Amino acid sequence: MDQRRAVHGRNTGPVSLYGEFTLTANRKVRCAVSLTEKDLIVQRLSSSPVGRNKVVLSLKDCIGCRAYRGDDTADPAAYLTIFFYPLKRRWMSSGVSRQRAEQCFRLTGLQDPRANLEEAEKWARAVRERSARQQYLRDGVMMSALSRPSRMMLLVNPQSGKGQALTLYNNHIQHMLNEAGVTHTLVITAAAALRGPVAVPGQGPHSLCDLREEVLLFLAEINSPLVKHMEDMNWRQNHARELVKEADLSQWDALVIMSGDGLLYEVINGLLDRPDWEEAVRTPLGILPGGSGNAMAASIHHYSGAPPVFSEELLLSCGFLLCQRLVTRMDLVSVHLSSSPRLFSFLSLAWGFVADVDIESEKYRHAGAARFTVGTLVRLASLRVYRGTLSYLPVAEDDGEEDNPPLHHQAPPSRDPPCQNSFHNSCHSNNSLKVRKAESTPSRSTTKAPSGPLDSLLLPLDQPLPGDWVVVPEEDFVLVLAMYQSNLAEDLLASPDSTPDDGFIHLFYVTGGISRAALLKLFLAMEKGLHLASSCQHLVHAKVRALRLEPSSPKGVITVDGEVVEYGPLQAEVHRGLARLITG
């Protein structure tokens, strides 16, 4: 069966494995299957011209494979299924997006069922090894990766965005993680539901009780073992933050959030509120879009270099990148408020127009990402100007990237005997996770030190700034926006030059005097990241290490990662590469 022919596929490199198998779906169709270092080549054996029946699939697009026996014990055949998510052209519109492609083969070369299965497993191992090598190599640098098999905690907010996160999980993500051999623990959070009733299209406002019943019904429909635990589930404010603060993180290789950006904000601040925060904050974090803005998910997609996609196409892209399991550093920004505890931000800080639109558009949440378009038009009709003082510490010209080298790849450790061919998925209620908490891990010290890194660039808010800080001469602002990721929403590329670990706060502000038409034009340009080239005299951009904002307008809204925080003076400092992010 494996003839290891010394042939070369066209532009694909030498063939390392060769076999002739039938298709699982149609046993009359026989294929010649070749595996090179970079590709899987499938050629139907027929009288048709070669080009029409030949498929070349890049191993960079492979997320997993499976070798197994069928249910019929009398059938000696073994089966090999390989899962790909290549970029393909859309049927009904221009552009490309990730689309699922499954290759299923039936191996019947021998009468011995065990020998056929061994042959299928040999192919599965070879595909996994070559696929991993293709994924780890990024621009000539070997990237860090999660261990395989991987264990992930997947936190889902069922009420984020249009309230479809659980359905999207069941339709897409559960299958993708199974195909990639990722064991995951599903945790349903309810922080968003506690903000108040949420309108659902075609239905009335949903209370927390309504949401609970919906979740129970959904879990019953998918026959989830989580149903029997839901009756005692304690739905409370900041549930995700408390969970990660107390959990024994050694049970998982990564924490994955399927929601909007607010749930990731909770998780990050929970990690930095732990006594072992230095280790906990290095837990790799993944994000799957399930909310309205999905800025972090859109940023991760942008970093992959793929063309922009939206909605479920963005979910498939982020699911694919999550299954790649490549890890990079991510900057976090510490934010000091006048009387509230310090908090940590991964995405943005906003005052003025952007913050107003974000919060005031909550009433249009049922419209999904379109809520921001509606909110923008409403706020443009009644444009506000805010007064205050903005100061910042600019990035020095000699600030380079030598102090933050990329995470280099290490061979993923193998904890257990390989079980790559089995599909394992576990669902737990929030209460069931109480079995193993962080208190089982011995404390390093009896004296609790302040959580989080020290802020070396900031003085107390009531003290004057050092001389190397820049004080913006204008005092009238339409908006102030600090970004540390590329996207402000799925369709807003607000900071196209941002990378997860560049060590910069990208500070944008728009001064008073701009017309409504000019501001609208600015946001339209931002959809493609072209606003900096718009020559708008009211728009200023600077790369900074720290900033201070002192509003003098009596009323206003300030948001951090889309969450409303105390209105008043604040200051922030970037901490380069503090966290870890799964970027694929």
KEZAVEX-916581 format. One line per 8 residues: number of its first residue (from 1); for each residue x, y, z of C-alpha. Coordinates in steps of 0.25 Angstrom, whole numbers, plus 5000, padded with zeros to 4 digits. Last residue first. Layout:
KEZAVEX-916581
NUM = X Y Z  ...
end
This chain:
KEZAVEX-916581
584 = 4990 5123 5060  4989 5135 5070  4987 5129 5083  4991 5140 5093  5000 5141 5105  5001 5152 5115  5012 5162 5119  5018 5165 5106
576 = 5020 5179 5108  5014 5186 5120  5007 5199 5115  5004 5210 5125  4991 5217 5128  4986 5230 5135  4972 5234 5140  4965 5246 5144
568 = 4950 5245 5144  4938 5236 5141  4939 5223 5147  4939 5211 5137  4929 5207 5126  4934 5194 5119  4937 5194 5104  4952 5190 5107
560 = 4953 5202 5116  4942 5212 5115  4940 5226 5119  4927 5233 5119  4924 5248 5121  4919 5259 5130  4926 5270 5138  4935 5274 5126
552 = 4949 5276 5132  4954 5262 5128  4968 5259 5132  4975 5248 5124  4989 5243 5126  4997 5235 5117  5008 5224 5116  5018 5218 5106
544 = 5013 5226 5094  5012 5225 5079  5005 5237 5074  4993 5240 5065  4986 5253 5063  4973 5255 5055  4967 5270 5054  4975 5273 5042
536 = 4969 5261 5034  4980 5257 5024  4972 5244 5021  4985 5236 5021  4983 5233 5036  4968 5229 5033  4972 5218 5023  4970 5206 5032
528 = 4959 5200 5023  4947 5203 5032  4955 5215 5037  4952 5222 5024  4937 5222 5027  4941 5227 5041  4948 5239 5036  4938 5242 5026
520 = 4927 5242 5037  4936 5252 5045  4938 5261 5033  4923 5261 5030  4920 5264 5045  4930 5276 5045  4943 5276 5053  4944 5288 5062
512 = 4948 5281 5074  4961 5272 5074  4961 5257 5070  4970 5248 5078  4978 5236 5075  4988 5229 5084  4995 5216 5079  5000 5210 5092
504 = 5013 5203 5089  5020 5191 5094  5020 5184 5080  5014 5172 5086  5000 5169 5080  5003 5177 5067  4998 5191 5064  5000 5197 5050
496 = 4986 5196 5046  4981 5204 5058  4966 5207 5056  4963 5195 5046  4948 5197 5049  4939 5186 5042  4940 5175 5053  4941 5185 5064
488 = 4952 5194 5070  4963 5186 5062  4978 5187 5062  4981 5184 5077  4988 5194 5086  4978 5206 5084  4976 5219 5092  4965 5227 5087
480 = 4962 5241 5091  4949 5247 5084  4943 5260 5081  4953 5268 5089  4954 5282 5093  4966 5285 5102  4977 5287 5091  4991 5289 5095
472 = 4994 5274 5097  5004 5272 5109  5016 5264 5105  5024 5257 5116  5039 5258 5117  5038 5268 5128  5032 5259 5139  5017 5260 5142
464 = 5011 5268 5154  5006 5260 5165  4991 5257 5169  4990 5245 5159  5001 5238 5167  5014 5237 5158  5014 5227 5146  5026 5222 5138
456 = 5030 5210 5147  5017 5204 5148  5019 5191 5156  5014 5178 5151  5001 5171 5156  4996 5167 5169  5001 5175 5182  5008 5165 5191
448 = 5001 5155 5200  5010 5151 5212  5009 5136 5214  5018 5134 5202  5019 5124 5191  5005 5118 5194  5003 5103 5192  4994 5099 5181
440 = 4981 5093 5186  4976 5107 5188  4975 5109 5173  4962 5101 5173  4960 5087 5169  4946 5082 5171  4939 5095 5170  4939 5093 5155
432 = 4926 5085 5157  4919 5097 5161  4921 5105 5148  4914 5093 5141  4923 5084 5133  4924 5079 5119  4935 5070 5114  4939 5067 5100
424 = 4947 5055 5095  4948 5050 5081  4958 5039 5080  4969 5038 5069  4979 5046 5076  4980 5038 5088  4995 5039 5090  5000 5033 5103
416 = 4999 5045 5113  5007 5057 5116  5014 5059 5103  5022 5072 5103  5021 5081 5092  5035 5083 5085  5039 5097 5088  5036 5108 5079
408 = 5042 5122 5081  5034 5133 5088  5038 5145 5080  5049 5154 5086  5044 5166 5095  5056 5174 5099  5061 5175 5084  5049 5182 5079
400 = 5054 5196 5078  5052 5209 5085  5063 5218 5080  5053 5229 5075  5047 5230 5089  5032 5226 5090  5024 5238 5095  5020 5240 5109
392 = 5006 5246 5109  4997 5257 5114  4983 5260 5111  4975 5271 5118  4960 5273 5118  4948 5278 5110  4938 5270 5103  4931 5273 5090
384 = 4918 5266 5087  4912 5263 5073  4897 5262 5073  4893 5256 5059  4907 5249 5059  4903 5242 5072  4891 5235 5065  4899 5232 5052
376 = 4910 5225 5061  4900 5218 5069  4893 5212 5057  4907 5208 5051  4911 5202 5065  4898 5194 5066  4901 5188 5052  4911 5178 5059
368 = 4899 5170 5065  4885 5176 5063  4880 5171 5076  4890 5180 5083  4882 5193 5079  4880 5198 5093  4895 5196 5096  4897 5206 5085
360 = 4899 5217 5096  4911 5210 5102  4919 5208 5090  4915 5221 5083  4918 5229 5095  4932 5223 5097  4935 5225 5083  4931 5240 5083
352 = 4937 5244 5096  4947 5236 5104  4953 5222 5100  4963 5212 5105  4966 5200 5097  4969 5186 5095  4976 5178 5106  4973 5186 5119
344 = 4977 5184 5133  4971 5190 5145  4975 5198 5157  4965 5199 5168  4955 5211 5168  4957 5225 5174  4964 5233 5163  4966 5223 5153
336 = 4979 5216 5149  4980 5207 5137  4990 5196 5134  4992 5193 5120  4994 5179 5115  5003 5175 5103  5002 5161 5097  5013 5150 5095
328 = 5011 5140 5084  5005 5126 5084  5002 5116 5073  4991 5106 5076  4987 5104 5061  4973 5100 5066  4971 5114 5071  4975 5120 5057
320 = 4964 5111 5051  4954 5115 5061  4958 5129 5059  4955 5128 5044  4942 5120 5046  4937 5131 5055  4941 5142 5045  4933 5134 5034
312 = 4922 5134 5044  4921 5149 5045  4931 5156 5037  4943 5154 5028  4955 5163 5025  4966 5157 5016  4976 5148 5023  4989 5153 5029
304 = 4988 5145 5041  4990 5158 5049  4976 5163 5044  4969 5150 5049  4975 5153 5063  4970 5167 5062  4956 5163 5058  4955 5154 5070
296 = 4960 5165 5079  4950 5175 5073  4938 5165 5074  4928 5177 5074  4915 5170 5076  4918 5157 5083  4922 5143 5080  4935 5144 5073
288 = 4945 5133 5078  4957 5138 5087  4969 5130 5092  4977 5132 5104  4990 5125 5107  4993 5125 5123  5005 5134 5124  4996 5143 5134
280 = 4995 5132 5143  5010 5131 5146  5013 5145 5150  4999 5146 5156  5002 5135 5166  4994 5143 5177  4983 5144 5167  4977 5158 5163
272 = 4984 5158 5150  4977 5145 5145  4964 5151 5149  4967 5164 5142  4970 5156 5129  4957 5148 5131  4948 5159 5133  4954 5167 5121
264 = 4953 5154 5112  4938 5154 5116  4936 5169 5112  4942 5166 5098  4930 5159 5092  4927 5144 5095  4935 5131 5093  4946 5132 5102
256 = 4957 5122 5102  4967 5119 5114  4979 5110 5111  4987 5098 5115  4977 5094 5125  4977 5086 5139  4989 5094 5144  4980 5106 5145
248 = 4974 5102 5158  4963 5112 5158  4961 5123 5169  4964 5136 5161  4959 5129 5148  4945 5127 5154  4944 5140 5161  4947 5148 5148
240 = 4937 5139 5140  4926 5141 5150  4928 5156 5150  4913 5158 5154  4906 5145 5158  4900 5132 5153  4901 5121 5163  4897 5108 5156
232 = 4889 5099 5165  4879 5095 5155  4889 5095 5144  4896 5082 5148  4887 5072 5142  4887 5080 5129  4902 5079 5127  4902 5065 5122
224 = 4899 5071 5109  4888 5064 5100  4889 5075 5089  4874 5079 5091  4875 5078 5106  4887 5088 5106  4878 5098 5098  4866 5096 5107
216 = 4874 5098 5120  4881 5110 5113  4868 5116 5110  4862 5114 5124  4874 5121 5130  4872 5133 5120  4858 5134 5124  4862 5135 5139
208 = 4872 5145 5136  4862 5153 5129  4860 5154 5114  4852 5166 5109  4841 5162 5099  4842 5153 5087  4843 5154 5072  4858 5159 5072
200 = 4863 5158 5086  4863 5170 5096  4873 5169 5108  4868 5171 5122  4878 5176 5131  4893 5176 5134  4892 5162 5140  4891 5156 5127
192 = 4904 5160 5123  4911 5153 5134  4904 5140 5131  4915 5130 5129  4915 5116 5123  4927 5107 5125  4930 5097 5114  4943 5088 5117
184 = 4951 5085 5105  4959 5074 5100  4966 5078 5087  4967 5067 5076  4967 5076 5065  4954 5070 5059  4948 5071 5073  4952 5085 5074
176 = 4946 5088 5060  4933 5081 5064  4930 5088 5077  4934 5101 5070  4924 5101 5058  4909 5097 5060  4909 5095 5075  4918 5107 5078
168 = 4910 5116 5069  4897 5112 5076  4903 5115 5089  4908 5128 5085  4894 5132 5079  4890 5143 5088  4891 5154 5078  4903 5160 5084
160 = 4906 5153 5097  4895 5146 5104  4901 5132 5104  4914 5136 5110  4923 5124 5107  4936 5121 5115  4944 5110 5108  4955 5103 5117
152 = 4965 5097 5109  4973 5084 5109  4982 5081 5098  4988 5068 5092  4998 5073 5089  5005 5084 5097  5002 5098 5093  5012 5105 5083
144 = 5023 5114 5082  5028 5119 5069  5040 5114 5060  5044 5126 5052  5046 5126 5037  5035 5136 5035  5026 5127 5043  5030 5112 5045
136 = 5021 5105 5055  5010 5103 5046  5017 5095 5035  5024 5087 5045  5011 5083 5052  5005 5079 5038  5017 5070 5036  5016 5063 5049
128 = 5000 5062 5048  5000 5057 5034  5011 5046 5037  5004 5042 5050  4991 5040 5042  4997 5032 5031  5004 5023 5041  4990 5022 5048
120 = 4983 5017 5035  4994 5007 5033  4993 5002 5047  4977 5001 5045  4979 4993 5032  4989 4983 5040  4979 4982 5051  4967 4978 5042
112 = 4976 4967 5035  4971 4965 5021  4980 4975 5015  4979 4987 5006  4966 4991 5010  4968 5006 5014  4956 5015 5013  4958 5030 5011
104 = 4952 5042 5016  4956 5056 5012  4949 5068 5019  4949 5082 5014  4943 5093 5023  4943 5107 5018  4952 5119 5022  4949 5131 5014
96 = 4952 5138 5001  4947 5150 4993  4936 5153 4984  4922 5149 4986  4912 5137 4984  4921 5125 4984  4932 5130 4993  4946 5128 4988
88 = 4954 5118 4997  4964 5119 5008  4966 5105 5014  4960 5099 5026  4965 5084 5026  4961 5072 5033  4967 5058 5030  4959 5045 5032
80 = 4966 5032 5031  4958 5019 5032  4961 5004 5034  4955 4993 5026  4953 4979 5032  4938 4980 5032  4932 4969 5041  4933 4978 5053
72 = 4924 4988 5046  4925 5001 5054  4937 5005 5046  4951 5005 5050  4959 5018 5053  4970 5028 5048  4967 5043 5051  4973 5056 5046
64 = 4975 5070 5051  4975 5085 5048  4980 5085 5033  4982 5098 5026  4997 5099 5027  4997 5084 5022  4993 5090 5008  4983 5082 5000
56 = 4985 5079 4986  4974 5073 4978  4975 5065 4965  4963 5060 4957  4962 5071 4946  4977 5073 4945  4979 5059 4942  4970 5058 4929
48 = 4959 5048 4932  4962 5033 4930  4961 5030 4945  4969 5029 4957  4965 5041 4965  4978 5049 4970  4979 5054 4984  4991 5061 4988
40 = 4994 5065 5003  5004 5076 5004  5016 5082 5011  5026 5071 5014  5019 5062 5003  5008 5052 5005  5002 5045 4993  4988 5039 4991
32 = 4984 5031 4978  4969 5031 4979  4959 5020 4976  4944 5023 4974  4935 5011 4975  4935 5012 4990  4927 5025 4990  4926 5033 5003
24 = 4938 5026 5009  4947 5029 4997  4955 5017 4992  4970 5017 4995  4983 5016 4987  4995 5020 4996  5008 5028 4995  5016 5034 5007
16 = 5029 5043 5006  5026 5049 4993  5037 5059 4989  5033 5074 4987  5020 5081 4984  5023 5089 4972  5018 5078 4963  5018 5065 4971
8 = 5031 5058 4971  5033 5043 4970  5042 5033 4977  5030 5024 4981  5028 5021 4995  5020 5009 4992  5011 5010 5004  5000 5000 5000
end
